[in-house]
Amino acid sequence: MTISYQHDLDGVSERQLGRFFVSWPNPPAPATHLRLLRGSQHVVGFITALSDGVLSAYIPHLEVLPAYQGRGIGTVLLQQMLGQLRELYMVDLICDPPLQPFYERLGMRPWSGMVLRNYDRQSGESPE
């Protein structure tokens, strides 16, 4: 099986997006996922980045379908995204501690920071 990496949303539909966010307790629906991708400034496969285009970028999402994990796809996605953002001063992301070694292997390093999580908004839909 050949794996290709897409840098745009040409031909991407909701139907293709229903299997991501596997470990999320309240995952976005495929329609919301597509909106998320369309709203991102940088997209490679399913890694997204938001940037001011001058100094900084933030990578909020990197997801690989479970059936494709362990094949180096996440590594390639991150490498391609970091290549797109290489001219910036800082590229930040937040991840759980068990994921830090993955990002460290690719040149990133642990840092301290602050976050706010509204888990009732995790799906991207308005809470009822």
Backbone as a chain_set.jsonl record, in Angstrom:
{"seq": "MTISYQHDLDGVSERQLGRFFVSWPNPPAPATHLRLLRGSQHVVGFITALSDGVLSAYIPHLEVLPAYQGRGIGTVLLQQMLGQLRELYMVDLICDPPLQPFYERLGMRPWSGMVLRNYDRQSGESPE", "coords": {"N": [[0.841, -1.179, 0.0], [0.611, 2.166, -0.908], [1.444, 5.195, 0.608], [0.343, 8.464, 0.552], [0.898, 11.98, 0.964], [-1.024, 14.725, 1.609], [-1.311, 18.183, 1.031], [-3.362, 19.921, 0.943], [-6.947, 20.438, 0.876], [-8.288, 19.338, -1.216], [-10.665, 17.212, -2.525], [-11.2, 16.046, -0.059], [-13.544, 14.732, 2.15], [-16.303, 14.693, 4.499], [-16.975, 12.034, 4.946], [-14.573, 10.662, 4.868], [-13.408, 11.236, 7.26], [-14.303, 10.114, 9.63], [-13.008, 8.369, 11.447], [-11.036, 9.336, 13.089], [-9.561, 10.835, 16.096], [-9.526, 8.865, 18.119], [-8.987, 8.22, 20.898], [-10.336, 10.186, 22.23], [-12.721, 11.341, 24.551], [-14.969, 12.831, 23.841], [-15.264, 13.267, 20.901], [-14.797, 15.394, 17.961], [-17.333, 15.604, 15.458], [-17.373, 14.274, 12.08], [-18.112, 16.417, 10.296], [-17.439, 18.66, 11.8], [-14.738, 18.187, 12.106], [-13.88, 18.525, 9.456], [-14.449, 21.27, 9.188], [-12.577, 22.222, 11.03], [-10.173, 21.539, 9.748], [-10.412, 23.127, 7.438], [-10.295, 25.638, 8.572], [-7.693, 25.909, 9.374], [-4.415, 27.268, 8.996], [-2.208, 25.909, 8.028], [-1.984, 22.71, 6.679], [-1.186, 19.329, 6.624], [-1.766, 16.19, 5.645], [-3.23, 14.897, 8.48], [-2.303, 16.94, 10.346], [-2.251, 20.016, 11.871], [-1.606, 23.561, 11.847], [-1.518, 26.755, 13.34], [-0.663, 30.1, 12.732], [1.041, 33.249, 13.196], [2.459, 34.058, 11.105], [4.803, 35.454, 11.263], [6.483, 35.25, 13.647], [5.628, 33.042, 15.214], [4.063, 29.795, 15.712], [1.48, 27.407, 16.341], [0.868, 24.052, 16.931], [-1.96, 22.369, 16.996], [-3.106, 19.852, 16.466], [-2.307, 16.488, 15.733], [-2.94, 13.601, 14.232], [-3.16, 10.156, 13.556], [-4.701, 7.568, 11.857], [-5.715, 4.654, 13.65], [-5.229, 2.143, 12.342], [-3.061, 2.749, 10.8], [-1.03, 3.541, 12.395], [2.291, 3.419, 13.77], [3.773, 3.17, 11.492], [5.423, 5.2, 10.778], [4.126, 7.42, 9.831], [3.142, 9.583, 11.403], [5.584, 10.716, 12.091], [6.558, 11.571, 9.569], [4.51, 13.404, 8.923], [4.849, 15.349, 10.972], [7.492, 16.162, 10.439], [7.162, 17.261, 7.874], [5.409, 19.372, 8.468], [6.956, 20.89, 10.29], [8.93, 21.597, 8.512], [7.5, 23.347, 6.839], [7.178, 25.398, 8.63], [9.655, 26.299, 9.281], [10.962, 28.8, 9.139], [10.1, 30.322, 11.221], [10.365, 31.749, 14.518], [9.365, 30.391, 16.832], [7.751, 27.282, 17.446], [5.113, 25.814, 18.855], [3.541, 23.223, 20.803], [1.168, 21.335, 22.656], [1.219, 18.431, 24.582], [0.434, 15.229, 26.046], [2.446, 13.829, 28.696], [3.319, 11.08, 28.059], [3.61, 11.228, 25.297], [5.7, 12.918, 24.777], [8.391, 11.861, 24.241], [8.184, 11.098, 21.523], [7.962, 13.593, 20.174], [10.332, 14.772, 21.027], [12.246, 13.204, 19.732], [12.151, 14.336, 17.259], [13.276, 16.796, 17.441], [11.989, 18.648, 19.076], [11.412, 20.02, 22.371], [10.664, 19.433, 25.869], [8.646, 21.77, 27.674], [7.434, 24.231, 29.923], [4.069, 25.277, 30.538], [0.794, 26.726, 30.292], [-2.605, 25.727, 30.279], [-6.057, 25.741, 29.335], [-8.84, 23.77, 29.504], [-11.91, 23.079, 28.157], [-13.784, 20.646, 28.44], [-16.416, 20.068, 27.83], [-16.68, 21.254, 25.445], [-15.155, 19.872, 23.689], [-15.951, 18.42, 21.433], [-16.424, 20.33, 19.577], [-18.911, 21.257, 19.156], [-21.75, 23.194, 20.235], [-22.47, 23.24, 23.706], [-25.313, 21.708, 25.221]], "CA": [[0.0, 0.0, 0.0], [1.354, 3.411, -1.0], [0.908, 6.276, 1.43], [0.642, 9.786, 0.005], [0.672, 13.065, 1.911], [-1.746, 15.798, 0.943], [-1.097, 19.488, 1.656], [-4.556, 20.737, 0.738], [-8.176, 19.702, 1.18], [-8.939, 18.906, -2.451], [-11.209, 15.872, -2.497], [-11.434, 15.557, 1.301], [-14.954, 14.832, 2.515], [-16.665, 14.251, 5.849], [-17.001, 10.57, 4.958], [-13.217, 10.173, 5.08], [-12.867, 11.741, 8.519], [-15.034, 9.572, 10.768], [-12.298, 7.421, 12.299], [-9.982, 10.01, 13.849], [-9.848, 11.195, 17.498], [-9.875, 7.581, 18.708], [-8.978, 8.171, 22.362], [-11.034, 11.351, 22.77], [-14.022, 10.962, 25.102], [-16.031, 13.614, 23.211], [-14.583, 13.691, 19.67], [-15.535, 16.163, 16.958], [-17.989, 14.881, 14.374], [-16.668, 14.486, 10.818], [-18.372, 17.762, 9.75], [-16.645, 19.593, 12.605], [-13.355, 17.907, 11.743], [-13.642, 19.184, 8.179], [-14.391, 22.706, 9.483], [-11.3, 22.433, 11.703], [-9.137, 21.516, 8.717], [-10.582, 24.296, 6.563], [-9.938, 26.834, 9.324], [-6.271, 25.902, 9.714], [-3.555, 27.922, 8.015], [-1.304, 24.896, 7.478], [-2.517, 21.355, 6.798], [-0.477, 18.245, 5.945], [-2.448, 15.012, 6.172], [-3.976, 15.446, 9.597], [-1.589, 17.765, 11.311], [-2.605, 21.395, 11.551], [-0.877, 24.61, 12.554], [-1.986, 28.137, 13.271], [0.536, 30.928, 12.8], [0.93, 34.677, 12.903], [3.207, 34.26, 9.871], [5.97, 36.292, 11.515], [7.357, 34.669, 14.659], [5.195, 31.878, 15.973], [3.015, 28.88, 15.248], [1.016, 26.436, 17.318], [0.356, 22.825, 16.327], [-2.966, 21.835, 17.905], [-3.558, 18.486, 16.173], [-1.61, 15.491, 14.925], [-3.673, 12.349, 14.397], [-2.974, 9.106, 12.557], [-5.693, 6.507, 12.066], [-5.121, 3.514, 14.356], [-4.758, 1.102, 11.421], [-1.845, 3.21, 10.131], [-0.034, 3.922, 13.387], [3.477, 2.573, 13.821], [4.383, 3.085, 10.152], [6.222, 6.4, 10.524], [3.301, 8.47, 9.222], [3.175, 10.748, 12.291], [6.917, 11.316, 11.959], [6.597, 12.299, 8.295], [3.605, 14.554, 9.024], [5.478, 16.383, 11.786], [8.646, 16.682, 9.706], [6.694, 18.135, 6.797], [4.874, 20.597, 9.055], [8.076, 21.686, 10.792], [9.571, 22.166, 7.32], [6.712, 24.508, 6.415], [7.254, 26.444, 9.649], [11.067, 26.419, 9.661], [11.438, 30.187, 9.188], [9.544, 30.984, 12.394], [11.121, 31.715, 15.766], [8.906, 29.355, 17.749], [6.654, 26.391, 17.095], [4.693, 25.223, 20.121], [2.417, 22.298, 20.868], [0.92, 20.773, 23.978], [0.904, 16.999, 24.508], [0.538, 14.497, 27.3], [3.818, 13.356, 28.93], [3.744, 9.873, 27.328], [3.885, 11.538, 23.895], [6.867, 13.794, 24.655], [9.539, 11.255, 23.546], [7.956, 11.16, 20.076], [8.289, 14.929, 19.697], [11.752, 15.001, 21.297], [12.999, 12.552, 18.654], [12.087, 15.171, 16.069], [13.9, 18.091, 17.691], [11.261, 19.495, 20.008], [11.801, 19.718, 23.748], [9.639, 19.75, 26.873], [8.598, 23.151, 28.144], [6.274, 24.392, 30.795], [3.065, 26.171, 29.987], [-0.515, 26.72, 30.939], [-3.701, 25.425, 29.36], [-7.434, 25.703, 29.827], [-9.587, 22.793, 28.718], [-13.353, 23.027, 28.347], [-14.098, 19.339, 27.865], [-17.767, 20.057, 27.269], [-16.569, 21.838, 24.103], [-14.177, 19.085, 22.96], [-16.497, 17.964, 20.149], [-16.551, 21.46, 18.651], [-20.334, 21.616, 19.085], [-22.23, 23.961, 21.367], [-23.069, 22.402, 24.75], [-26.768, 21.879, 25.293]], "C": [[0.89, 1.248, 0.0], [0.664, 4.474, -0.158], [1.318, 7.587, 0.781], [0.241, 10.84, 1.028], [0.114, 14.259, 1.162], [-1.593, 17.09, 1.735], [-2.268, 20.436, 1.43], [-5.78, 19.868, 1.001], [-8.939, 19.266, -0.064], [-9.391, 17.454, -2.33], [-11.473, 15.299, -1.114], [-12.899, 15.787, 1.653], [-15.151, 14.369, 3.953], [-16.578, 12.734, 5.972], [-15.622, 9.981, 5.258], [-12.695, 10.459, 6.486], [-13.473, 11.118, 9.763], [-14.259, 8.697, 11.724], [-11.164, 8.045, 13.102], [-10.428, 10.263, 15.287], [-10.223, 9.969, 18.32], [-9.943, 7.615, 20.23], [-9.694, 9.359, 23.007], [-12.388, 10.918, 23.33], [-15.196, 11.674, 24.417], [-15.505, 14.157, 21.871], [-15.446, 14.56, 18.765], [-16.161, 15.24, 15.922], [-17.216, 15.137, 13.078], [-16.898, 15.874, 10.201], [-17.557, 18.815, 10.498], [-15.172, 19.419, 12.287], [-13.003, 18.607, 10.43], [-13.575, 20.701, 8.356], [-13.057, 23.059, 10.128], [-10.168, 22.486, 10.668], [-9.216, 22.753, 7.823], [-10.167, 25.591, 7.257], [-8.464, 26.938, 9.677], [-5.452, 26.548, 8.604], [-2.628, 26.941, 7.32], [-1.919, 23.527, 7.727], [-1.612, 20.423, 6.005], [-1.101, 16.977, 6.499], [-3.374, 15.469, 7.285], [-3.025, 15.9, 10.695], [-1.926, 19.192, 10.901], [-1.752, 22.352, 12.357], [-1.553, 25.946, 12.318], [-0.77, 29.013, 13.478], [0.21, 32.395, 12.594], [1.726, 35.023, 11.645], [4.467, 35.089, 10.042], [6.952, 35.588, 12.456], [6.927, 33.303, 15.181], [4.115, 31.06, 15.279], [2.68, 27.94, 16.394], [0.451, 25.245, 16.557], [-0.66, 22.222, 17.289], [-3.316, 20.365, 17.678], [-2.542, 17.721, 15.339], [-2.302, 14.172, 15.216], [-3.345, 11.416, 13.227], [-4.001, 8.019, 12.865], [-5.031, 5.293, 12.71], [-4.549, 2.435, 13.424], [-3.435, 1.467, 10.75], [-0.752, 3.624, 11.109], [1.121, 2.93, 13.38], [4.18, 2.409, 12.489], [5.215, 4.315, 9.812], [5.434, 7.559, 9.943], [3.314, 9.726, 10.086], [4.507, 11.471, 12.199], [7.001, 12.142, 10.687], [5.706, 13.534, 8.358], [4.26, 15.683, 9.821], [6.687, 16.98, 11.073], [8.213, 17.635, 8.598], [6.149, 19.446, 7.355], [6.003, 21.479, 9.58], [8.863, 22.29, 9.643], [8.829, 23.396, 6.822], [6.895, 25.689, 7.366], [8.699, 26.801, 10.015], [11.586, 27.85, 9.778], [10.966, 30.932, 10.43], [10.45, 30.82, 13.614], [10.677, 30.575, 16.67], [7.729, 28.587, 17.174], [6.327, 25.634, 18.375], [3.599, 24.188, 19.892], [2.324, 21.807, 22.3], [0.605, 19.293, 23.773], [1.018, 16.392, 25.894], [1.96, 13.964, 27.456], [4.204, 12.073, 28.188], [4.092, 10.127, 25.859], [5.153, 12.374, 23.708], [8.063, 13.136, 23.97], [9.394, 11.264, 22.016], [8.401, 12.515, 19.537], [9.758, 15.27, 19.942], [12.625, 14.379, 20.209], [13.095, 13.433, 17.42], [12.541, 16.604, 16.335], [13.161, 19.019, 18.625], [11.713, 19.146, 21.424], [10.702, 20.111, 24.719], [9.777, 21.182, 27.359], [7.433, 23.255, 29.104], [5.313, 25.387, 30.176], [1.778, 26.039, 30.766], [-1.566, 26.425, 29.872], [-5.028, 25.554, 30.092], [-8.172, 24.738, 28.922], [-11.051, 22.834, 29.124], [-13.829, 21.73, 27.695], [-15.522, 19.243, 27.331], [-17.794, 20.665, 25.869], [-15.657, 21.008, 23.202], [-14.674, 18.64, 21.582], [-16.576, 19.09, 19.122], [-17.988, 21.915, 18.477], [-20.72, 22.409, 20.32], [-22.814, 23.031, 22.43], [-24.566, 22.712, 24.869], [-27.186, 22.344, 26.654]], "O": [[1.808, 1.364, 0.812], [-0.557, 4.627, -0.211], [2.494, 7.803, 0.492], [-0.644, 10.617, 1.853], [0.712, 14.741, 0.2], [-1.728, 17.097, 2.959], [-2.162, 21.631, 1.704], [-5.648, 18.686, 1.316], [-10.101, 18.871, 0.023], [-8.579, 16.57, -2.062], [-11.931, 14.162, -1.006], [-13.429, 16.884, 1.481], [-14.276, 13.736, 4.544], [-16.149, 12.217, 7.003], [-15.528, 8.904, 5.846], [-11.631, 9.962, 6.856], [-13.174, 11.569, 10.869], [-14.813, 8.304, 12.751], [-10.401, 7.32, 13.741], [-11.558, 9.937, 15.651], [-11.145, 10.03, 19.134], [-10.891, 7.077, 20.802], [-9.649, 9.509, 24.228], [-13.13, 10.203, 22.656], [-16.311, 11.153, 24.422], [-15.322, 15.365, 21.722], [-16.674, 14.476, 18.796], [-15.582, 14.217, 15.557], [-16.478, 16.118, 12.989], [-15.967, 16.451, 9.637], [-17.044, 19.754, 9.89], [-14.434, 20.401, 12.206], [-11.938, 19.214, 10.316], [-12.732, 21.354, 7.74], [-12.469, 24.092, 9.805], [-9.315, 23.373, 10.715], [-8.192, 23.352, 7.494], [-9.735, 26.536, 6.597], [-8.03, 27.952, 10.223], [-5.758, 26.395, 7.421], [-2.297, 27.121, 6.148], [-2.326, 23.216, 8.846], [-1.303, 20.694, 4.845], [-0.984, 16.705, 7.694], [-4.219, 16.337, 7.066], [-2.957, 15.336, 11.787], [-1.889, 19.53, 9.718], [-1.238, 22.0, 13.418], [-2.085, 26.22, 11.242], [0.076, 28.703, 14.317], [-0.755, 32.747, 11.917], [1.673, 36.159, 11.172], [5.136, 35.398, 9.056], [8.108, 35.361, 12.101], [7.773, 32.49, 15.553], [3.379, 31.535, 14.414], [3.489, 27.71, 17.293], [-0.354, 25.414, 15.642], [-0.275, 21.625, 18.294], [-3.778, 19.696, 18.602], [-1.991, 18.24, 14.368], [-2.249, 13.682, 16.344], [-3.265, 11.839, 12.074], [-4.145, 7.604, 14.015], [-3.907, 4.941, 12.354], [-3.487, 1.879, 13.705], [-2.761, 0.6, 10.193], [0.337, 4.016, 10.69], [0.955, 1.761, 13.032], [5.091, 1.59, 12.367], [5.666, 4.46, 8.676], [6.019, 8.584, 9.593], [3.481, 10.828, 9.562], [4.553, 12.701, 12.227], [7.462, 13.283, 10.714], [6.103, 14.603, 7.894], [4.233, 16.839, 9.398], [6.88, 18.195, 11.108], [8.821, 18.688, 8.403], [6.393, 20.511, 6.788], [6.006, 22.686, 9.34], [9.411, 23.384, 9.78], [9.454, 24.38, 6.426], [6.78, 26.845, 6.956], [8.925, 27.539, 10.974], [12.578, 28.078, 10.471], [11.392, 32.063, 10.668], [11.208, 29.855, 13.711], [11.516, 29.862, 17.221], [6.846, 29.142, 16.52], [7.162, 24.904, 18.909], [2.838, 24.263, 18.928], [3.295, 21.863, 23.055], [-0.182, 18.939, 22.895], [1.623, 16.972, 26.796], [2.618, 13.675, 26.457], [5.338, 11.982, 27.719], [4.795, 9.325, 25.244], [5.629, 12.518, 22.582], [8.717, 13.801, 23.165], [10.384, 11.421, 21.302], [9.137, 12.58, 18.552], [10.366, 15.984, 19.144], [13.631, 14.965, 19.809], [14.022, 13.289, 16.622], [12.237, 17.514, 15.563], [13.671, 20.094, 18.942], [12.323, 18.1, 21.648], [9.903, 21.006, 24.439], [10.877, 21.729, 27.443], [6.531, 22.418, 29.074], [5.71, 26.239, 29.382], [1.7, 25.329, 31.769], [-1.427, 26.824, 28.715], [-5.09, 25.481, 31.319], [-8.131, 24.877, 27.7], [-11.389, 22.646, 30.293], [-14.23, 21.725, 26.531], [-15.8, 18.415, 26.464], [-18.814, 20.599, 25.182], [-15.406, 21.397, 22.061], [-13.873, 18.501, 20.659], [-16.772, 18.836, 17.934], [-18.257, 22.857, 17.73], [-20.063, 22.293, 21.355], [-23.576, 22.123, 22.097], [-25.004, 23.839, 24.641], [-28.376, 22.541, 26.9]]}, "num_chains": 1, "name": "protein.A"}
